[in-house]
Amino acid sequence: MATAKQPFSIPGVILFSQGDLSYEVDLSLGVIEDLAQSKLGERTFLAWERTGAKRLRSVIVRSLPPTSSRDQEELNRMRARLREEARLATYLQHPRIARTCGPYEVQGILYVVSDTVEGTSINTLINYAHMRNAPFSPAFCMYVGAEVASTLHYAHTCKDESGAPLGIVHRDVNPARLYMAPEGEIILTGFARARSLLPGRVATTLPRPQGEVAYCSPEALLGEETDPRSDLFALGLVLLELASLRHLYSTGRARFEDLEKALTPEVREQVLAATMTAMEADLPEHAEDCILRAATFDPRDVEEITQPIPLPLRSILRRLLTRKPEERYPSAAALEADLRAGLARPGAPYGAREALEEGSNSRDGASMNRRVIGPTSENELPPDMVTMEDINTEPGGAT
């Protein structure tokens, strides 16, 4: 009599279990390979959430050890921030915000589990557009902007159980944190660096930019106070790049000496302090250029870089990309209203289906140009794969 065979299963290593669920690192390549590891032992894994019988879904697991031989005080701060990130995530229950669950502590090791996001990052779409030398349509940009503005408004106005505002500022709105999901919806990720008013929040040691410096607001780069309007400036930089393939902070047409001459003594001192902070915080080399450009761009620069962009997107970008926060949109809801109005102007309707089609056309056009312009390493992967740009290994935390 024949016996039933067990279904084939690739063995894995269980990181930890929580209730009926376990989290397993895939050993299909014969080794455990984590996606990132910090000097204090923070590790980020692409793993499977599973029951005893089957794998359920792919997730990202981050872990922190209980002790460090290098800097126990800093590790304690990182663990506190990871706890804070997971606690903040319990309030962010929105269909277009990637979920984070935890924290789970097993044998002293602290874990949080985050969704992987199916779809294509906006960063990948920008890469496709550069390969084709063809920016996205104003309608596509307004659609993406309206979707993200709606989600940011939810986060900015989120309240705790008692109805008190949580004061959330994302602080890391950039193309690698935004995804076009399979149905065309735009997903926002990366709240690990968010600021909030949660009781017991962990202060950072340096007034440094918390996100990707190329998409930080001037006030974030220059060590000033940030608020929800800082997220709107960052979104403006993303939309500008989608619409023009250009960046406001680019110094390609400006000489370093000319930029320095534009500084007043007071601003020069501010730039110097911000640059020293960037060096102390070990920020990327391009941080210095971004800080200098953020301190020196003026309305004429914004007018010039946005001039080729049709109305109404042009006027929306000019209001977003102002140096003074009080001259920007007062809220993400006000920005969304203008973007939706722009999409509703006479002409063909534009929504998720049209955006998904335009994104697919851009990808296909980029594939045809591979012999002329080589793809980035991310573009060589399927669009639903998690790549290093999408793995945030910084501990969460508010200042």
Beta strands, then each sheet from edge to edge (+ up, - down):
strand 1: 12-18
strand 2: 21-26
strand 3: 36-37
strand 4: 43-50
strand 5: 55-64
strand 6: 100-106
strand 7: 109-115
strand 8: 120-121
strand 9: 178-180
strand 10: 186-188
sheet 1: 1+ 2- 4+ 3-
sheet 2: 1+ 2- 4+ 5- 7+ 6-
sheet 3: 8+ 9- 10+
end
